Amino acid sequence: MAEVMKWVEGTKGYVNDLKLEMRRVTWPNRKQVEGTTAVVIISVFAFAGYFAIVDSILVKVVKAILDFFTK
């Protein structure tokens, strides 16, 4: 029974610490969220384009190498 009470007290302490920490958090406003979301979306498309180009180049190079050695 003592272990259960110790667990309950520990859980209460954790929840209280969590509430205190959440009050200290500085939440971004809507404009900041929209701005960072736009940056993330643009970055994802930019990296996708970059990797598509690099992938197509590597496919051509590997295919050329394989064709060279198979003939």
N, C-alpha and C positions, 0 to 999 in steps of 0.2 A: 504494500500500500504506500509505503514511503517513496518508492521509486516512481509510482504513478503521480504522486503529489509533486515530486521533484520535476517530472516531465511537464506537468501542467504549469508549474511556476516558470520553468524555462521557456515554455511556449508563450506564456503571457508576456514575459520579458522581451522575447523576440518580437512579438507583435507591437508592443509599445515602442521599442527601438525603431521598428520599421515605420510606424506612424510619425515619429519624431523626424526621421530621416526624410520622409516624403514631404514634410512641411518645409524642409530646407531646399528642396529641388526648385530650380529656376526653370519653369516651363517656357518653351518658345511660343511666340504669338503666331497667328495664322500666316502672316506675311513671311516670317522666317521659315515656317514649315513648307510653304509653297515654293519659296526660293530654293531651299535645299532639295526638295523633291524634284524640281526641274533640273537641277544640276545632276542629280543621280540618274534621271531618265536620259538626259543628253549623254552622259558619260557611258551608260550602258550601250546606247546605240553606236557611239564612237568606237568603243572597244569591240563591239560585234563587227563593225565594218572593218576595223583593222585586222582582226583575227580572220575574217573571211578572205581578205586580200592575201594575208600571209599564208593561209591554208591553201589557197588556189595556187600560189607560187610554189609552195613545197610539193604539192601534188604533181605539178608539171615537172619539177626538177627530179623527183623520185621516179616518175614515169619515164623521163628521158634516160635516166641512169639504168633503169631496168630494161628498157628497149635496147640500149647500147650493148648491154651484157648478154641479152638473150638472142641477138642476131649473129 
